[in-house]
């Protein structure tokens, strides 16, 4: 079941959060004009050759990864619920000279409207903190299958839901199985760019907004990996690969995390190794 009223509250929180995030990033248009990219090696490897392919980036945020994909030769459509994120993405596309199409929409509305029309995509892509904002994993998966061409692929790189069980101080705070129920918090999306520093600001880190507190509430949904996989399978896709990783790319989401080369974040020495990210590739049968 979708919770559209909660999606709208998340939209307002993301509008404010996006402004804080981008306040820390120096001259992003110049960074892209000079060949910069915000992609990590994992998604580049999973996506493979994308030149000449049509690609939709679902929950694209402010478009930095979308434009990095377009710079690799894909014809990119970015979709996000946040007005401010899409407005910023369009400006960044124009200022950087990298063409991409950005559409402001709730992902469920966009999937349904696109499936009802003629357009189909070679690749659908989503990454890094997208799944927790989905209130209906089954409808989402079916929608992705419907907008892919036969032989098309869905590529996901995501934070592991096991890690979401822990609070800032690595104490267990919530269960692994969320049963599709919202986990609500008073202050919506936080300033994760400020926490990560240069790892999420490859164009150069600025102090930007200080001590950010989101005035709008947020609502997340805890989806076990098994439910994500099963939803895609039930939606008619064939899972071709699945991997787990003992680090998180660019995201210093828990206390005392250590940064390894390449912006990989790992737990402090007193915390055992655990999966912080996973990835999958699923294909629509030809």
C-alpha positions, 0 to 999 in steps of 0.5 A: 500500500502506498502512503502518498501523504507521507511521500508529500511530507518527504518531498518537503523535507527533501526540498529543504535538505537538497539546499543544505547538501548543495551548499557544501559543493563547490562549482559543480558545473565547472567540475562536470565541464572539466570531465568530473564524475560523481559515480563510484566504481561499483555502479560503473562496473555494474552498468557496463557500457551505456553509450547510446542506451536510454537510461532512467535514473529513478529517485535521481536527487539533484542530478549529479549522478544522472549527468555523470551517466549522461557524460558516459554517452547514455540518453538520461531521464532523471526522476525525483519527487523533490521540486528543488532537486529537479530545479537544481538538476536542470540548471546544472545540466544547462550550466555544465553543457551535459544534456539530460531530461529531468522530470519532477514526479512521485516515482509511482506516478511516473512509473504508472504514466510511463508504462501507459505510454509507448516509451521504454528504456534500456536501463533503469538505475537507482542508488544510495538511499532510494529504497527506504523512501519507497512505501510499496516495494511490489508496485515499484518493482512491477513498474520498473519491469513495465518500463523496461524494453525486452532484454533491458536491465535494472541496476541497483546499488543501495545501503544495506538494510541490516545497517539501518538497524543501528543508531549513530553509536552502533547500538541496535535500535530497530528491527530488520523486518519492517513489514512495510510500516513507516518509521517516522522521525521529527526532522526529515532528511539530514545533512549527510554531505556535511557528515561525509565531507569531501567524499560526497563533494568531489568538486570541492567541499565548502562549509555551507549551511551549518548545524542543519536541522530539517524543519519537516518530518520524514518517513522511511520504510525498512525493506529486507533484501529478500523482499526487494529481490522477491518483488523484482522476481515477482514483477517478472525480472530475472536477477542476474547478480547480487553482491554485498559490501563491507563498506558504504560509498561516501556515506558516513551515516554512523558514528566514528566511521573510518574513511578508506581510499576512494571514499569508502566508509567502514565501521570503527575498529570495535565494530565487527565487519558487516554488510553496509551496501548491496547491489543487484542487476535484474533483467527483463526477459527478451 
